[in-house]
Amino acid sequence: MLAKVAISGGGRCNVTTSRTEPRELAAFYPRGGDALRGPFSRFGPRETVEWFQSRGVRLKVEPDGRMFPTSNSSATVVQCLSDQAARAGVRVLTLANVTGVERAAAGFRVHLLSGEELPADRVLLATGGERGGFALAASLGHTIVPPAPSLFALEASDPRTAGLAGVAVTDVGVRLAGLTGPGLAQRGPMLVTHRGFSGPAILKLSAWAARPLHDCGYRAELLVNWLPALEQESLRTRLTEAKSALAAKSVAASPPPELPRRLWENLVAAAGVGPELRWADLSNRHLHELAGQLLRGSYAVTGKSTNKDEFVTCGGVSLKEVDFATMASRVCPGLFLAGEVLDIDGLTGGFNFQSAWTTGRLAGVAMASV
């Protein structure tokens, strides 16, 4: 119960975001943003914060806009939700897998693995990105957009990043060449891992590119700009100035302030510049090759890696089949849907939880008022 809440945010639980304007908020959802604009105006981050804080869970804002409990523990959020469910008289069944939901003369019958059947006037599907939830929705008449992973690291073994696991660069531009769609170029911090690349820039890129990357089998060309604040001519001017100012020093031993030394050394080597070559001895060809490594390095993506124990799925119930005023199904009266079972997914930063809180709240209120 609440297992995903417990592991989120490295065990701290990124409850929501400090962004509260619905239009701005919707832009952080590669899929489902437009549909969520109305719901966010009724129950968005501001209302979420009020809900938790009025129930004893104080939240804090971090510099990047993410909001966490001041306790820095997801257990605080889990306990709050569990307590509220108990106060509301919710009966929680564990080890009771649902094997089917079918329409009945009056409502529904929910079939459990044990053979037990539960009658229900109304049913809410909030099964996350689990295939079993998609199967239940499909059995009740819904169209399922094929699921695919979102928010993942990229595997890319390359000599330029060999031995650099754990090295981080605070500002990097990344782009997927040869793929089409919005959001396939991102900028932000990036982390070199044992198997490739991760960090905020890569996770944002993976979310926007979730579908095209899935369709190409996670084989793609990643273009990396290690110095995105510089245009090509600005970089060439900077390298030319370094050639004069640092003439007697070796190039490999003179990294720019934006890049870790070990990464710089590898990029210099990839440009064909020997470890002892001085700035004064750099040829125009060397300058051209070094600029290429810095601004448009090409890395072969060969697969994906999950983001620790956290994961998000794109795909799910077609949004055209859901009334976003109430989260009621348009094809199966009495059925409601919320959270990741829908074809909605957001970037990292509290956005996926916020869509769950929003759609869950609207569904619950609507179900109680029927």
C-alpha positions in Angstrom: 0.0 0.0 0.0 1.4 3.4 -1.0 4.6 1.7 -2.0 5.3 4.3 -4.8 4.8 7.1 -2.4 7.3 5.5 0.0 10.1 5.3 -2.5 9.6 8.5 -4.3 12.1 11.3 -4.1 14.8 9.0 -2.7 12.5 8.2 0.2 11.7 11.9 0.8 8.5 12.1 -1.4 8.4 14.9 -3.8 4.8 15.7 -3.0 4.2 18.5 -5.5 5.7 21.6 -7.2 5.6 25.2 -6.3 4.3 26.1 -9.8 0.6 26.9 -9.4 -0.6 28.5 -12.7 -2.5 25.9 -14.6 -1.2 26.9 -18.1 2.4 26.9 -16.9 1.9 23.7 -15.0 0.4 21.9 -18.0 3.6 22.5 -20.0 5.4 20.0 -17.8 3.4 17.0 -19.1 4.5 15.5 -22.3 1.1 13.8 -22.5 -2.1 15.0 -20.9 -1.1 18.6 -20.1 -4.0 20.2 -22.1 -6.6 17.9 -20.5 -5.3 18.8 -17.0 -5.5 22.5 -17.3 -9.2 22.6 -16.1 -8.6 20.1 -13.3 -5.6 22.1 -12.1 -7.8 25.2 -11.8 -10.0 23.3 -9.4 -7.5 21.3 -7.4 -3.8 22.1 -8.1 -0.6 22.4 -6.2 -1.9 25.2 -4.0 -4.9 23.2 -2.9 -2.7 20.1 -2.5 -0.4 22.0 -0.1 -3.3 23.3 1.9 -4.8 19.8 2.1 -1.6 18.2 3.5 -0.7 21.1 5.8 -4.2 21.2 7.3 -3.6 17.6 8.2 -0.3 18.1 9.9 2.1 17.5 7.0 4.2 20.7 6.6 5.9 21.1 3.2 9.0 23.1 2.1 10.0 24.4 -1.2 13.5 23.6 -2.6 15.3 26.0 -5.0 14.2 24.1 -8.1 10.5 24.3 -7.1 10.1 20.8 -5.8 8.1 20.5 -2.6 8.9 17.9 0.2 7.7 17.3 3.7 9.8 19.2 6.2 10.5 15.8 7.9 12.4 14.8 4.7 10.6 11.4 5.0 8.0 9.9 2.8 6.7 8.0 5.8 5.1 11.3 6.9 3.0 11.4 3.7 2.2 7.7 3.9 1.0 8.0 7.5 -1.1 11.0 6.7 -2.9 9.3 3.8 -3.3 6.1 5.8 -4.8 8.0 8.7 -7.2 9.9 6.5 -8.4 6.7 4.9 -9.0 5.2 8.3 -10.9 8.2 9.5 -13.1 8.1 6.4 -13.9 4.4 7.1 -12.1 3.1 4.1 -11.7 -0.7 4.2 -8.3 -1.7 2.8 -7.8 -5.2 1.5 -4.3 -6.5 1.0 -3.1 -9.6 -0.8 -6.4 -9.4 -2.7 -5.6 -9.2 -6.3 -8.4 -8.0 -8.6 -8.8 -10.5 -11.5 -11.8 -8.8 -13.1 -14.5 -6.1 -13.0 -17.7 -6.7 -14.8 -21.0 -4.7 -15.2 -23.9 -6.0 -13.2 -27.6 -5.3 -13.1 -27.0 -2.7 -10.5 -23.4 -1.4 -10.7 -20.4 -3.8 -10.8 -19.0 -7.0 -9.5 -15.3 -7.0 -8.6 -13.7 -10.4 -8.8 -10.8 -11.2 -6.5 -8.1 -13.9 -6.9 -9.5 -15.6 -3.8 -12.7 -16.2 -5.7 -14.6 -13.6 -3.6 -16.9 -11.2 -5.4 -17.4 -7.6 -4.2 -20.5 -5.7 -5.3 -20.0 -2.0 -6.1 -22.2 0.9 -7.2 -19.3 2.8 -8.6 -15.6 1.8 -9.3 -12.5 3.9 -9.4 -9.5 2.6 -11.4 -6.3 4.1 -9.9 -3.9 1.3 -10.6 -1.0 3.3 -11.8 1.0 2.1 -14.8 0.3 -1.5 -14.1 -0.7 -3.6 -17.1 -3.4 -5.3 -15.0 -5.1 -1.9 -14.6 -5.0 -1.4 -18.4 -6.5 -4.8 -18.9 -9.4 -4.0 -16.5 -10.1 -0.7 -18.3 -10.0 -2.4 -21.7 -12.5 -5.1 -20.5 -14.9 -2.3 -19.6 -14.7 -0.8 -23.1 -11.8 1.6 -23.0 -9.2 2.1 -25.6 -5.6 1.7 -24.3 -2.8 3.7 -25.8 0.1 1.2 -25.7 2.2 1.8 -22.6 5.9 2.6 -22.7 8.5 3.6 -20.0 9.1 7.3 -19.3 11.7 9.0 -17.1 14.8 6.9 -17.5 18.5 7.1 -17.9 20.2 6.5 -21.2 22.8 3.8 -21.8 25.7 5.0 -24.0 29.1 3.3 -23.5 31.8 5.6 -24.9 35.6 6.1 -24.3 35.0 9.8 -23.6 33.0 9.0 -20.5 34.9 5.8 -19.4 35.8 5.9 -15.8 33.7 9.0 -15.1 30.8 7.5 -13.3 29.5 10.1 -10.7 30.9 13.1 -12.6 28.2 15.8 -12.9 28.1 18.9 -15.2 25.7 21.6 -14.1 24.7 22.9 -17.5 24.5 20.7 -20.6 22.5 20.7 -23.8 21.2 17.4 -25.1 19.4 16.5 -28.3 18.2 13.3 -30.0 19.1 13.4 -33.7 17.0 11.7 -36.3 13.8 11.6 -34.1 10.8 13.8 -34.5 8.5 15.3 -31.9 8.4 18.1 -29.3 10.8 18.4 -26.5 13.6 16.4 -28.1 16.2 19.0 -27.1 16.7 19.7 -23.4 19.1 21.6 -21.2 20.1 21.3 -17.6 22.4 19.3 -15.2 23.6 15.9 -16.4 25.3 13.0 -14.6 27.7 10.5 -16.1 26.8 7.0 -14.9 28.5 3.6 -15.2 26.3 2.8 -18.2 25.7 6.2 -19.8 23.9 9.4 -18.8 21.3 10.5 -16.3 20.4 13.6 -14.3 17.6 16.2 -14.9 18.5 17.0 -18.5 18.4 13.3 -19.5 15.2 12.5 -17.5 13.4 15.4 -19.1 14.6 14.3 -22.5 13.5 10.7 -21.9 10.0 11.9 -20.9 9.4 13.8 -24.0 11.1 11.2 -26.2 9.4 8.2 -24.4 7.3 7.2 -27.4 9.9 7.7 -30.2 12.7 6.0 -28.2 10.4 3.1 -27.5 9.5 2.8 -31.1 13.2 2.7 -32.3 14.2 0.2 -29.6 16.2 2.7 -27.6 18.8 3.0 -30.4 19.5 6.6 -31.2 22.1 9.3 -31.6 22.5 11.7 -28.6 24.1 15.0 -29.4 25.8 16.6 -26.3 26.7 20.3 -26.0 28.9 20.5 -23.0 29.0 24.3 -23.1 25.5 25.4 -24.1 26.0 29.0 -22.9 28.5 29.5 -25.8 27.7 29.9 -29.5 30.2 28.3 -31.9 32.0 31.6 -32.7 32.1 32.5 -29.0 33.7 29.2 -28.2 36.3 29.6 -31.0 37.2 33.0 -29.7 37.6 31.6 -26.2 39.8 28.8 -27.5 41.9 31.2 -29.5 42.3 33.5 -26.5 43.3 30.5 -24.4 45.9 29.6 -27.0 47.6 32.9 -26.4 47.0 33.3 -22.6 47.9 29.7 -21.7 50.5 29.2 -24.4 53.0 27.3 -22.2 50.5 25.1 -20.5 49.3 21.7 -21.7 45.8 21.8 -23.1 44.7 18.7 -21.1 45.7 20.3 -17.8 43.7 23.5 -18.5 40.0 22.7 -18.2 37.4 25.5 -18.5 35.7 26.3 -15.2 32.4 24.8 -16.5 33.8 21.3 -16.9 35.3 18.7 -14.5 39.0 18.1 -15.2 38.7 14.4 -16.0 35.9 14.9 -18.5 37.9 17.7 -20.2 40.9 15.4 -20.4 38.8 12.8 -22.2 37.3 15.3 -24.6 40.7 16.7 -25.4 42.0 13.2 -26.1 39.0 12.5 -28.4 39.9 15.7 -30.3 43.3 14.2 -31.1 45.2 16.4 -28.7 48.0 14.6 -26.9 48.3 14.9 -23.1 51.5 17.0 -23.4 50.5 19.2 -26.2 50.7 22.9 -25.3 48.1 25.5 -26.2 50.7 27.3 -28.2 51.1 24.2 -30.4 47.4 23.7 -31.2 46.7 23.6 -34.9 43.5 25.0 -36.5 42.5 21.4 -37.1 42.9 20.7 -33.4 40.8 23.8 -32.5 38.1 22.6 -34.9 38.0 19.1 -33.5 38.0 20.3 -29.9 35.1 22.7 -30.6 33.2 19.8 -32.2 33.7 17.6 -29.1 32.5 20.4 -26.8 29.5 21.6 -28.8 28.2 18.6 -30.7 29.6 15.4 -29.4 27.8 12.4 -30.8 27.1 9.5 -28.5 25.4 6.2 -29.5 22.4 5.4 -27.2 22.1 1.6 -26.9 19.4 1.2 -24.3 17.7 2.6 -21.2 18.1 2.2 -17.4 15.4 2.8 -14.8 15.7 5.8 -12.5 16.5 3.8 -9.4 13.3 2.2 -8.1 11.1 4.9 -9.5 9.4 4.7 -12.8 6.7 6.3 -14.8 4.7 5.0 -17.7 3.4 6.9 -20.7 0.3 5.4 -22.4 -2.9 4.2 -20.8 -6.6 4.9 -21.1 -7.3 7.3 -24.0 -8.1 10.7 -22.7 -10.9 11.2 -25.2 -12.8 8.6 -23.2 -12.8 10.5 -19.9 -14.7 13.5 -18.6 -12.1 15.6 -16.9 -14.7 17.6 -15.0 -15.4 14.5 -12.9 -12.9 11.8 -14.1 -15.9 9.7 -15.1 -15.7 7.3 -18.0 -17.5 8.3 -21.1 -17.9 4.7 -22.2 -18.8 2.9 -19.0 -21.3 4.6 -16.6 -20.3 4.3 -13.0 -16.6 3.9 -13.8 -14.1 6.6 -12.8 -10.3 6.8 -13.6 -7.5 8.6 -12.0 -3.7 8.8 -11.9 -1.3 7.0 -14.2 -3.8 4.5 -15.5 -4.6 7.4 -17.8 -2.4 8.4 -20.8 -0.8 11.1 -18.6 2.8 11.5 -17.5 4.8 14.4 -16.3 8.4 15.4 -15.9 10.3 14.7 -12.7 9.8 17.3 -10.0 6.5 16.4 -8.3 4.4 16.7 -11.5 3.3 13.0 -11.6 2.2 13.0 -8.0 0.3 16.3 -8.6 -1.7 14.8 -11.5 -2.5 11.8 -9.3 -3.7 14.1 -6.4 -5.7 16.2 -8.8 -7.5 13.5 -10.7 -8.0 11.4 -7.6 -9.6 14.3 -5.8 -11.9 15.2 -8.6 -12.9 11.5 -9.0 -13.5 11.1 -5.3 -15.7 14.2 -5.0 -17.7 13.2 -8.1 -18.2 9.6 -6.9 -19.4 10.8 -3.5 -22.0 13.1 -5.0 -23.6 10.7 -7.5 
